[in-house]
Amino acid sequence: METMKAVRFSRYGGAEVLDYCTVERPAAGPGEILLKVLAAGVNPADYKFRAGALAGHRPKVLPVVPGMDVAGVVAACGPGVERLAVGDAVFGMLPPSRLGGYAEYVAASSGFFAPIPDGLSSHAAAALATAALTGVELVEDDLGIRSGQRLLVIGALGAVGRAAVFAGRRRGAHVTAAVRRGRLDEVTFADEVIDAGTPCAAQFDGIADTVGGETALSFIGNLRAGGVLSSVSTVRIPGQPRSDVVVRSFVCYPDPQRLGDLARAVISGEQLLQEIQSLKLADVAEAHRRLESGGSIKFVLIP
């Protein structure tokens, strides 16, 4: 039996339940690749899942190896894989039903992965995947924002928010970024910037929310009749004060073609990435604790 190092947990709880251990190395099945992981991104969904906050929505048989975002090199291809070959540098988002990124190797469908273009590091690719896909799919697919419309992005300095702003601008919408008062000057990639904690009079066709709670609730009055607020936050928005608008949640899905587009956008200068800090896979508990404490750093684990 071939083995590898991985991080898994056998019960829900704090960062202390994360166990850096030796497990059996997977093999590539039909339509799958075996990826030698060079970098694994850490997302807020990872620590929420570990804490049990998502257990009711995404049931898993424990123990489980978490991690959705991976970048690395194809080590083997299973039967039927034609688009990728051994030695290809790729990155991708593993769906919530699959996971497994916190490891030296992961086996998953080749359809989840896109080539890493020249000019983008594996660290940056791993930091990009789920967050950027979420922001783009939220705006383009769920909200369906069109040219000439007005879009509000709540929490625009986070990784998802940055991608949502990018998607709105790409669609030709007027994009307003809502961030904390002390960070207004950091937003240089939106048409307009407002304080997320101060009421405004503007009206919007759609709202992409990454914060939830009372902050999201405070902007529902700014939706035009028939407008939609779509949220990726797990913080519940209390109440529904209007019957002429829609408030709903959104969960992203793998899309390798879009991943390739986003990677090329980063290379061309789009500000889709936060500050990235690398930690060893064995230090995953520290990454989770620091991410839970807040801040705007994106952590990437190196096996």
N, C-alpha and C positions, 0 to 999 in steps of 0.2 A: 504493500500500500504506500503510495506516494503521499507525502504530507506537506503542509504549508503553515505559515503563521497567519492568524486571523484574530479578529475581535468579535466576540459574541456575547449575548446575555441570555440567562436562563430564567430570569424573573424581571418584572418591571420595577423601576425604582430610580434612584439617583445615579450619578455618573459612576459611583462605586460598583454598580452591577456589571459594568463593562469588563470583560475578561479577555486579556491578551493571551492566546493559547495556541497550541498546535492542533490542527484538525486535518481531516482527509482532504487532499486536493481534488477538486472536481475534474471531470472529463467533459469534453465537448460532445454533446449529443447531436442528433440530426438537426441541421439548420443552425447550429450553434458554433460560436468560437470560444476558445479558451484564451482569455486575456491575461497576460502578465501585467499586473497593475503597477504603474509607475507613480500614480497620484490618485487620491480619492477625496472628493470634496465633502465637506461637512455642512449639512443644511439644518435649519431650525426643525424641519420635520423629523430629522434623525433623533434629536433629544426628546422631542414630544412623543415619538413612538416608543423610545426607550423608557420614558416615564409612565407610559400607559395611557397617555392622553388620546392616542389614536387607536388604542386596542379595539374599541368597539366598532370602529369603522373599517379597520384593516386587520382582521383576526389572523394570528400567526401561531403556528405550532412552535413552542420554544424548546430548545434554544434556537436563536436565529442570529445570523451575521447581518448587521444593518449596513446601510450605505447605498445611495442611489447613483452618485456621480463618480465615474471612473474614467481614467485615461491611461493608455499603455500601449503594449505591442502584442499583436496576435501571435500566440504561441502554438496554437493548433486549430484546425478547422474540422468540424464534424461533417458527416455526409450531407451533400446538397448545398453546401456553402459555395457560392460562385462570385459574389461581389467583393469579397475580401480574401486576402492570402496571408500566409505566415510571414511575419516580419512587418506587416502594415502597422503604422502608428494610427490609432483610432481613439475616439472618446465617445461617451454616450451616457444616457440616463436609463437606469434600470427602473422598471415600473414598481409601484408599491407592493405588488403581488410577488415580486421576484427578489429584489434587494441583493445583498452579498458583496458590496463594494469594499468593505473594511477588511481586506484580505490581500495576500500576495497574488492570488489568482482568482478569477471568477469566470464561470461558464454561463453564457447567455445567448439569446437569439442574435444572429448577425444583423438582423433588421433594426436593432436598437442603436447601432453604432455608425458614426461618420468618420471619414479620414481627418486627421489633424493636418491642416494646411501648413506649409512652410511659413515660418514667422510667428507661430503660436506655440508656446511651450506646453508640455503635458500638464504642468501645474495650473496654467491659465485655463487650459481646456477643461480640466476637472472642476475648476471653480465656476465655469460658465454654464454647464449643462442644464440642470434642473431649474435654477433660478431664471436664467435667460429664457428658456422655453416657456416657463410659466408666465412671465410678463408678456411675451409676444402672443401666445395663444389666448391669454386673458383678453387682450385688446382686439386682436384680429379675428378670433374665432367666436369667443363668448359674447363680447360686447358688439362685435361687428362694426367697429368705428370706421367711418367713411370720410373722404376728403371734404373739408369745409365744416365738419362738426367740431364741437368743443369737448375735450376730454380732460377730466381731472384725475391725477394720479396721487393717491394718499400714501405717503411713505416713499417718495421718489428717490431718495438717496440709497435705499437698500438695493440689493442685486435684482430683485423682482421688479421693483419700482423703476430702476434705470432702464430695464428692458421694455417695460410698459410705455415709458416716455418715448423710447426709440421707435417702438411699433406705431404709436400714435403719429409721430412725426413722419414716419415712412408712409403712412396712409394719407398724409396731407391734412391732418386735423390740427386744430390749435390746441396745444397741450399746456395745461397748468399743473405745476408741481407743488404739492403741499408737503412741507417738512417742518421740523421743529424750528422755533424762532431763532435759536442760536446757530442754525446751520443754513440760513437762507443764502448766504454768500457762496456756499459750496455748489449750488446748482447753476451750472452754466450750459446745460443741454436742453432746457425747456423754453417754451415761448414766454412763460410767465411763472413767477414763484410767489407763493403765499404762505403765511404762517398757518400750520395745521391746527393751531389752538385758538385761532381768532375767526369769528364768523365773517363770511364774505357775501357779497350780493350777486356774484356772477351765477349764470345758469349754464348747466352742462348737459350734453346729450348722453354721456356715459361717465361712470366713475369706476376706476380700477383701484380697489382698496387692498392694501397689504397690512393694515394695522388692526382693523376691527374695533369692537367696543364702542365706547362713547364718542371717540373721534370720528369713526365712520358714520355713526348716527347723526352727528352734528351737521354733516354735509348732505343728508338725504333731502333736506329742504331746497338744496341747490340744483336738484335734478329737474329737468323739464318734464312735463307730463308725458308719460310713455317711456321715460328714460330708465336705464338699468344701472344699478350699483352691483358689481360683481366683486366678491371678496375671496382672497386666498388665505385670509387669517383664520386661525382656530379660535380666536377670541370672539365670543358671541356678540352680535349686534343686538342690543336690547330693544325689543318692540319693533313695530312697523307703523310709523305715524301717518303714512299716506297710502291710499288705495290706488292711486293713478301712476305708481312707479313700481318697478320690480327690484327686489333685493334678493340676491342668491349667492351661493358659494361656487367655487371653481377649483378643480383639481386637474393638473396638467397631465400630458401623456407623451410617450416617446415620439420623436419626429426627427429622424436623422437628416433629412433634407434641410429642415430649418436650422438644425445644429450647424451644418456646414455654412449656411448663410450667416449665422451669428458669428461664427469664428472669423469669417472673412470681414465682417463689419468691425470686429475688434482690431484686426490687423490694419484696417483702413483708418482707424482713429476714433471710432465710436466709443464713448465712455460707458461701457457695459459692465466693467469689472470694478469691484471694490479693491481696497488694499488686501493683498494676499499674504498670509503668513503660513509657512510650512512647519509641521510638527511630525515627529516619528509616529508610526502607527501605534507603537507601544504607549505613546502619550495621549491617546485618544480621550481619556477621562479629562485631562486638562483642557483639551479643545472644547469638549462639551460644556464644562463649567464656565469657561470664558465666553462661549457663545450665549449661554443662558443668562449671563450677567449683563448682556447688552453690548452695544458698540457696533462698529461698522466694518470690522475686520472679517475677511473670509478665510477660514482655516482649511488647509489641504493636508491630508495625511500621506506620509511617504513610507511604504512598506520596507 
